[in-house]
Amino acid sequence: MSIEFLTAPVIGARHGFFTRKGGVSTGPYAALNCSLSGMDARPNVLENRARAARALDAAPEMLVGVTQVHGPAVITVDTLWPTGEGPQADAMVTSSPGVALGIITADCAPVLFTDEDGAIVGAAHAGWRSAVDGVLEATLTAMRALGARKISAAIGPCIQQHSYEVGQDLYDSVAAQTADPAPFFAPGTRNGHWQFDLSGYCAMRLQAASAHAVHVVDADTLADDTRFFSHRRRTLAGGGPIGHQISVIVAG
């Protein structure tokens, strides 16, 4: 099975929102599991990550990631670190040519950023907590500090509104940071619950922060089990091991 990734028209830099197709992992991790935090065999994960890098004409040793913690911290990457030993953060930016930034997700939104010529790029892990706390705005700020102008962003495959029922805590957190939260919530199937539009919320935050262009990739990680890993799908099924897909952007 060949490796598969999706792209966004607003991102001119080399990039890909990878699906679970085209890797070497087996069982619940089949096949392109790129997360080192699970119980998958490390050699398999390293090979999967290398395949993702090579698919974008990047050197595998130039692919870096962070230890994602659902917060707003952003790392400016000017030196590389060993695979799996990234600092705690949920976003990265770089202006170093050839560096590939990788974000791991399994329902949260991967967001890739580039300036107008692809020389300065960014990548963010936008779960609802990190999005509410400002990780997307912080990524734009960090890119602008490097000299980026006209920054475009693409929100990759994530859990979509019809699949994402949430409770009072999420609603209250979003409402506290949003003048009008109503556009991002539809009635849930249970009392006191709502269906949350994560990608729409991320798009609003990016537009409010003056991103030049914003694109949302139309894909639901929960609904499409042949192409995507999904934390919520695993939870609804009673738990067990899970893989994660990777999204990568390469600085020009």
Salt bridges, closest charged atoms under 4 A:
GLU4 OE2 - ARG227 NH2 3.17
GLU47 OE2 - ARG51 NE 2.92
GLU47 OE2 - ARG54 NH2 3.33
ASP90 OD1 - HIS125 ND1 2.47
GLU137 OE2 - ARG205 NE 2.54
GLU165 OE1 - ARG190 NE 2.99
ASP220 OD2 - HIS162 NE2 2.87
ASP224 OD2 - ARG227 NH1 3.94
